[in-house]
Amino acid sequence: MLNPGEFIGQIFVIALLVVIGVFVIVVLARAIKIIPQANAGVVERLGKYHKTLLPGLNILVPFIDRVRPLLDMREQVVSFPPQPVITEDNLVVSIDTVVYFQVTDARAATYEIANYLGAVEQLTTTTLRNVVGGLNLEEALTSRDNINGQLRIVLDEATGKWGIRVGRVELKAIDPPHSIQDSMEKQMRAERDRRALILTAEGTKQSAILTAEGARQAAILQAEGQAQAAVLRAQGEAEAIQIVFKAIHDGDPDPKLLAYQYLQTLPKLAEGSANKLWIVPSELTEAIKGIGRAFGQNAVPGSHGGPAHTSE
């Protein structure tokens, strides 16, 4: 059996070993620092900046080096609450802004500015009032790209010494007063109505032009068709006359046949309601006399002498 002195000595040794083990664990925990990706840590040695820890495994001097809170090195998006801004024409508009920025220097972001996020917000508000204050309401509403560019340039120059790079500044919303909104809506409605009337008039004009053009083309085609039909009728009549003349010439008709044809044409001359005057050719009278003599000669032999004698 162990005497009390030996027992106390063993307990002391065990306690010493436990203390040494805990101390070693604490030292190792303080000496090894793992930095996640897209983060950076600032190391202070005895209260003074020593170095910036990069992502991965880093070795520190325990109880001498101290790591400040890690900084996010990724691009960040911050939306600031609406800010009242007075335009050049003394109208108060409410503007929402969105800033895209990134910490590029962990040391400057830690020691050059106490609160870089609040500083960016205040600087954005001040710059926005300066830029929009030189514009009227219409220019402010239609010049967003210009305002965004000016804000980005000013913010990037001012925040560069803080280790921050401003990538983009966007105006999320520009809200004019309600009275101005009502006036703008009425103006836009009137403009839309005016454009609708213009488009309707243009459509009516184009329709009338197309209708007139179609009618003109139809009239031209109808006239061309009538002209071609008249030409074809004239050609047909000319050919018919030539054929009849050729047939008569080839047949060599005698005066009796010609006189008979003249008699057949007389009723046709009287068909017209406007025909009041007949012109009888001399050939027709001679032909009628010839027909009369012919009929008279044919009638004498078949009669008993009375009528023929009276005619003579």
C-alpha positions, 0 to 999 in steps of 0.5 A: 500500500502507498503511504499518504505522501506517495499517494499525494505525489502521484495525484500531483503528477497526474494533475500536472500532466493534465494541466500540461496537456490542456496548455498544449491543446490551447497553444495549438489552438491559438497557433493554428488558424484556418481561414475559409475561402473568400475571407481574410483576417488581420493579425495584430502582434502585441497590438500592432498590425502584423500581417493579413491571413489568406485562405487556408492554414496559417501559423500564429504565435500563441498569446502574442498574435491576435486575429481580428474578426474576419472580413468577407472579400466577396462582392456585396450588395447593399440596399439603402432605405429611401432618401428624400432628395430635392431636385433643381425645380424644388420637388422632393423625390424619394430615391432608393439606391443599391450599391455593389462593393467589394473589400480589396484591402483588409488592412485598410478596411480595418484601420482606415475606417471605423464602419465602412458600410455606414460610411458608404451609405452616408457617402452615397446619400450625400453624393446622390443629393449633390447629383440629383440637386442639379437636375430637374424632375424630368432629367432625374427620371430619364437620366438614371444611367448618367446618375449611376455613373456619377455616383459610382465614380465619386464613391469609388474615388472616396472609398479607394483609400478605405480598401473598398472598390465600388463596382456599381450603383443603381437607382432602384426607384425614384418616386416623385410626390403624389400630385406630380405622379397624378399629373404625369399619369394624366400627361402619359394618358393624353400622350397615349391617346394622341398616339392612338389617334395618329395611328388610327389616322395613319391607318385610315390614310393607308386604307384610303390610299390602298382602296384608291390604288385598287380602284385605279388598277381595276379601272385600268384593267377594265379599260384595257379589257374593253379596248382589247375587246373593241379591237377584237370586235373591229378585227372580227368585223373587218374580217367578216366584211372581207369574207363577204366582199370576197364571196360577193366578188367571187360570185359575180352577182347580177343586178337583180340579186343586188337589188334584192339585197338592197330591199332587205337592208331598208327595214334595218335602216328604219329600226333606229328611233332617231332615223328621220331622214333616209338617203336612198342611193341612185343605184338602189332606185335603178335596181328597184326599176329593174326589179319592177320591169322584171316582175312586169315582164313575168306577169304579162304572159300569165294574165288575161290582158287586163291589168297588163294593158292598163299598166302600159 
